[in-house]
């Protein structure tokens, strides 16, 4: 597609957000001759409040709210979000007026252990101090190693890595996708956690390219970056969170994968507050019907007692 125009891309100011946005801008300019993509840095509530865990003051939607408002006001034409930061249920006005126009090819969805002491969670010394602000990660880690000391940690990727190197933590847990996209991955310090031990957040590793629903020009430009497999997997994972009525206090993990037209989805749910026990479920189905796969996993989780865990009861 050839075009002589400019797109205004709104992004957070963090290293990762700008790196992701520049990568998307470069790919759009490569795909569409004559297109120029200009970055506009916006500050979100999640960037301002850094002294408390996200789930205590509104959840990850605070990283998208101001950017979505800028889209609605016509100040920018598109936004690049980490899909796991996009609330499953947006406010009604945003549901009506905004759309995820593309989900590019997904990066590694796994979590990573960052530590100078061990390369696996099992090998960490007893009582090791592990930094994570995620209830999902917390409950899965404690299910494996109840002896570890988990402490909240905030800040951008580079800030969290610096806190580890300064000795404030024995280990921290971050998303592999963010480390790779920000070119901060260090194989001598960072180790992928296999999904058999820790499942990621819904949408982890995927990007959401968002624009106004009535902006046909931008929607057409973004469509060229849409990856059908990434979109199907994220759709299934987010549908499961919706079925479970998940919110920022709900430790829900989900990962869908596609091979030869079949989708396999695994999920884990911990108790409200990020404590064990954790219940797991798995199901498969056609990749053309991600909602049906999510419904199967949901049924298995309910049978295992997930709804009771999410409401503060033992299954």
C-alpha positions in Angstrom: 0.0 0.0 0.0 1.4 3.4 -1.0 0.5 6.5 1.0 1.8 10.0 1.5 0.6 10.8 5.0 1.5 10.9 8.6 0.3 8.8 11.5 0.6 10.0 15.1 1.5 7.2 17.4 0.9 7.6 21.2 3.2 5.8 23.6 4.3 5.7 27.2 7.8 7.1 27.9 9.4 3.9 29.2 12.3 2.3 27.4 10.1 -0.7 26.6 7.1 1.2 25.4 9.2 3.5 23.1 11.1 0.5 21.7 7.9 -1.4 20.9 6.4 1.7 19.4 9.4 2.4 17.2 9.5 -1.2 16.0 5.8 -0.9 15.0 6.4 2.5 13.4 9.3 1.1 11.4 7.3 -1.9 10.2 4.3 0.3 9.2 6.7 2.6 7.2 8.2 -0.5 5.5 4.8 -1.9 4.6 3.4 1.4 3.3 5.6 3.5 1.0 5.4 7.2 1.8 3.9 6.8 5.3 5.6 8.6 8.2 4.9 7.6 11.8 5.5 10.2 14.4 5.8 9.2 18.1 4.0 11.3 20.8 5.1 10.5 24.4 2.2 10.4 26.9 2.4 10.0 30.6 -0.1 7.5 32.2 -1.3 7.1 35.8 0.6 3.8 36.0 3.9 5.8 35.3 3.1 8.4 37.9 2.2 6.0 40.8 5.2 3.8 41.5 5.2 3.2 45.2 2.4 0.7 45.4 1.4 -2.6 43.6 -0.8 -2.0 40.6 -3.6 -4.2 41.9 -4.0 -1.8 44.9 -5.0 1.3 42.8 -6.8 0.2 39.6 -4.7 -2.5 37.9 -2.9 -2.4 34.6 -5.5 -0.4 32.8 -3.8 2.6 34.3 -1.1 2.1 31.7 -3.6 2.6 28.9 -6.2 5.0 30.2 -4.6 8.4 29.2 -3.5 7.0 25.8 -7.0 5.8 25.0 -8.3 9.3 26.0 -5.9 10.9 23.6 -7.1 8.5 20.9 -10.8 9.4 21.6 -9.9 13.1 21.5 -8.2 12.8 18.1 -4.8 13.9 19.5 -3.2 10.7 18.2 -4.1 8.2 15.5 -3.0 4.9 17.0 -1.5 3.4 20.2 0.8 0.4 20.8 0.0 -1.4 24.0 1.3 -4.5 25.6 -1.8 -6.7 25.3 -1.6 -7.9 28.9 -2.0 -4.2 29.9 -5.3 -3.8 28.0 -8.3 -4.5 30.3 -10.5 -7.3 29.0 -13.6 -5.1 29.5 -13.0 -1.5 28.4 -15.4 1.2 29.5 -18.5 1.3 27.3 -17.6 4.5 25.5 -14.2 3.0 24.6 -15.7 -0.3 23.5 -17.9 1.6 21.2 -15.3 4.1 19.8 -12.0 2.2 20.0 -10.8 -1.0 18.4 -7.8 -3.3 18.5 -7.1 -3.2 14.7 -4.1 -5.5 14.7 -2.2 -8.0 16.8 1.3 -8.5 15.3 3.3 -11.7 15.6 3.7 -12.7 19.3 7.1 -12.6 21.1 8.1 -15.3 23.7 5.2 -15.3 26.1 7.1 -16.9 29.0 8.2 -15.3 32.2 11.9 -15.0 33.1 13.8 -15.6 36.3 16.6 -12.9 36.8 19.1 -13.9 39.4 22.8 -14.2 40.1 22.2 -17.0 42.5 20.2 -19.6 40.4 18.9 -20.4 37.0 15.6 -22.0 38.2 13.1 -21.3 40.9 13.8 -24.7 42.4 17.5 -23.8 42.8 17.0 -20.5 44.7 18.3 -20.7 48.3 15.7 -21.1 51.0 14.3 -17.8 52.1 15.5 -16.0 48.9 13.9 -12.6 48.4 12.0 -12.5 45.1 10.7 -9.3 43.6 7.3 -9.4 41.8 4.2 -7.2 41.9 2.1 -9.8 40.1 -0.5 -11.8 42.1 -0.4 -14.3 39.2 3.3 -14.9 39.6 3.2 -14.8 43.3 0.7 -17.7 43.7 2.5 -19.9 41.2 5.9 -19.3 42.7 4.6 -20.0 46.2 2.9 -23.2 45.0 6.4 -24.3 43.9 8.5 -22.8 46.7 6.5 -21.8 49.8 9.7 -21.0 51.6 10.6 -18.1 49.3 10.1 -14.5 50.5 8.1 -12.5 47.9 8.3 -8.8 48.0 6.5 -6.2 45.7 8.6 -4.3 43.2 7.7 -1.5 40.8 9.5 0.5 38.1 10.4 0.0 34.5 12.4 -3.1 33.3 15.8 -1.4 33.6 14.9 -0.1 37.1 13.9 -3.6 38.3 17.1 -5.1 36.9 19.2 -2.4 38.7 17.4 -3.2 42.0 18.5 -6.8 41.6 22.1 -5.9 40.8 22.1 -3.5 43.7 21.3 -6.4 46.1 17.8 -5.4 47.0 16.5 -8.7 45.7 17.9 -12.2 45.2 15.7 -12.6 42.1 13.1 -10.8 40.1 10.5 -12.1 37.6 9.9 -10.3 34.4 8.4 -11.1 31.0 10.8 -12.5 28.4 9.1 -10.5 25.7 9.8 -7.2 27.3 13.4 -8.1 28.0 13.9 -9.1 24.4 12.1 -6.2 22.9 14.0 -3.7 25.1 17.3 -5.5 24.1 18.0 -6.1 27.8 18.1 -9.9 27.7 21.3 -11.3 29.3 21.7 -15.1 29.0 24.1 -15.1 31.9 21.6 -13.5 34.3 18.1 -14.3 32.8 16.5 -17.7 32.4 13.1 -18.6 30.8 10.7 -20.2 33.2 9.0 -23.1 31.4 5.2 -22.9 31.1 4.8 -26.2 32.9 5.9 -24.4 36.0 4.5 -20.9 35.4 1.9 -19.8 33.0 1.9 -16.2 31.7 -0.7 -13.5 31.9 -3.4 -13.4 29.3 -1.9 -11.7 26.2 1.7 -11.7 27.5 4.2 -11.3 24.7 1.6 -9.9 22.3 1.0 -6.3 21.2 -2.3 -4.5 20.6 -2.4 -1.9 17.9 -5.4 0.3 18.8 -7.2 3.1 16.9 -10.6 4.7 16.6 -13.3 2.5 15.2 -14.4 5.1 12.7 -10.9 5.7 11.4 -11.0 3.6 8.3 -7.7 4.9 6.9 -5.7 3.9 10.0 -7.5 0.6 10.4 -6.5 -0.3 6.8 -2.9 0.6 7.5 -2.7 -1.5 10.7 -4.4 -4.5 9.2 -1.2 -5.4 7.3 0.5 -6.1 10.6 -2.2 -8.5 12.0 -1.1 -12.0 12.7 -4.0 -14.5 12.7 -2.4 -16.9 15.1 -1.5 -14.2 17.6 -5.0 -12.8 17.4 -6.7 -16.2 17.9 -4.5 -17.1 20.9 -5.0 -13.8 22.6 -8.7 -13.8 21.9 -9.0 -17.2 23.7 -6.9 -16.1 26.7 -8.9 -12.9 27.1 -12.2 -14.6 26.7 -11.2 -17.0 29.6 -10.5 -14.0 31.8 -13.9 -12.5 30.9 -15.7 -15.8 31.7 -14.0 -15.9 35.1 -15.0 -12.3 35.7 -11.3 -11.5 36.4 -10.2 -8.2 37.7 -6.9 -6.7 39.0 -7.2 -8.8 42.1 -7.6 -12.1 40.2 -4.5 -14.3 39.8 -5.4 -15.8 36.4 -2.8 -17.2 34.0 -3.5 -18.5 30.5 -1.6 -19.5 27.4 -3.1 -20.7 24.1 -0.9 -22.2 21.4 -1.7 -23.3 17.8 -0.3 -26.2 15.8 -1.8 -27.6 12.5 -5.0 -25.7 13.0 -5.6 -27.0 16.5 -5.5 -24.8 19.6 -4.3 -26.0 22.9 -4.9 -23.8 25.9 -3.6 -24.1 29.5 -4.7 -22.0 32.4 -4.0 -21.6 36.1 -5.9 -19.8 38.8 -4.8 -18.9 42.3 -6.6 -17.6 45.3 -7.5 -13.9 45.6 -4.5 -12.1 47.2 -1.9 -14.2 45.3 -1.7 -17.2 47.6 -1.7 -21.0 46.9 -3.4 -23.3 46.2 -3.4 -23.1 42.4 -5.7 -25.1 40.1 -4.8 -25.9 36.5 -6.8 -26.9 33.4 -6.2 -27.7 29.8 -8.4 -28.1 26.7 -8.1 -28.0 22.9 -10.2 -27.3 19.9 -10.3 -25.6 16.5 -8.1 -22.6 16.2 -10.9 -21.0 14.2 -13.1 -20.9 17.3 -11.0 -19.5 20.2 -14.1 -18.7 22.3 -15.1 -22.4 22.3 -11.6 -23.4 23.5 -11.8 -20.8 26.3 -15.2 -22.1 27.3 -13.9 -25.6 27.6 -11.0 -24.5 29.8 -13.4 -22.4 31.9 -15.6 -25.5 32.5 -12.6 -27.4 33.7 -11.4 -24.6 36.0 -14.9 -24.3 37.5 -14.9 -28.1 38.2 -11.5 -27.7 39.9 -12.8 -25.0 42.2 -11.4 -21.9 40.5 -14.5 -19.7 41.2 -14.2 -20.4 44.9 -10.5 -19.5 44.9 -11.3 -16.2 43.1 -13.9 -15.4 45.8 -11.5 -16.1 48.7 -12.6 -19.7 49.5 -10.8 -23.0 49.4 -11.9 -25.3 46.5 
